[in-house]
Amino acid sequence: MPRTATVEANGVTLGVEHLGDEAAPLLLCAGGTTMLSWPDALCEALARGGRHVVRYDLRDSGASTTRDPEAPAYTLRDLAADAAALARVLDDRPAHLAGIGVGGMVAQVAVLDHPEAFAALTLVGTRAVAPGPVDDDLPDHDAATMGRAFALPMPDWADREAVAEHAARGAEILGDDPDAARTLAGRVWDRTPATSPAVHLANQLGTVFARLDCAPRWRARLAEIAVPALVVHGRRDPFFPVGNGEALAREIPGARLLVLEDASTAIPEGDVGRVAAAMLDPRGAS
């Protein structure tokens, strides 16, 4: 059974959930931004595959330290240091680090800045540049899709059902499963530590990330990554179009690319087995 807890690492409190045998090799999953960005079924499959799976909330989300998500007093590199410190607290062996969405940005920087802490890397639905203007050779957010998504009126953040319905409508626009998004948003709402709109936005939409100092750029350093790397990306992702994942796989030495042909921004239930198998064998030896 999953076991939830909080862990002190790098001077902050991080909300975590353990699955599997805690003596097994550690697979640390950075939320994007909450731990629930990682599907239950995927985490359970990884644990059955012989891994100690720990998914965790980034700062200003879930059970992790929440202060002022409208003016975060930390940087992307602090979040990367959180990942390295958490890995060391949980296991004295280098960990497999996985990041999804903006958690994938954290994971890239963590492996670059703290290579001794990690033995493998998985990046899901992310890109090699920070929020904001994208590099000319990378595809940006699909403008038409983003226009529809941003046109949705904000819900009453004190109303759980309204928040869940807003998430479902957004998922439908993005090409994800609206029913799954509705359920997930309710679970995220239940774990949100305060009722203020800023805190709900940070938990539901990850808006705090756009306010972070993400300098200096790290894309040019991707060739330094020396651990086995897996890049997973949805073919139909309009938020971080698949060209971003393809670029990561080209620029990280030896990286494997797994494109989910029918996926958008979320990992569909039908693809969980393929993703789990690839994560359990990041070198592609089987």
GIKA-V622012 format. One line per field, one symbol per residue. ss: DSSP state (a for helix, b for strand, c for the rest). Layout:
# GIKA-V622012
ss->???
This chain:
# GIKA-V622012
ss->ccbbbbbbbccbbbbbbbbcccccbbbbbbccccaaaccaaaaaaaaaccbbbbbbccccccccccccccccccbaaaaaaaaaaaaaaaccccbbbbbbcaaaaaaaaaaaacaaabbbbbbbccccccccccccccccccaaaaaaaacccccccccaaaaaaaaaaaaaaacccaaaaaaaaaaaaaacccccaaaaaaaaccaaaaacbcccccaaaaaacccbbbbbbbccccccccaaaaaaaaaccccbbbbbccccccccaaaaaaaaaaaacccccc
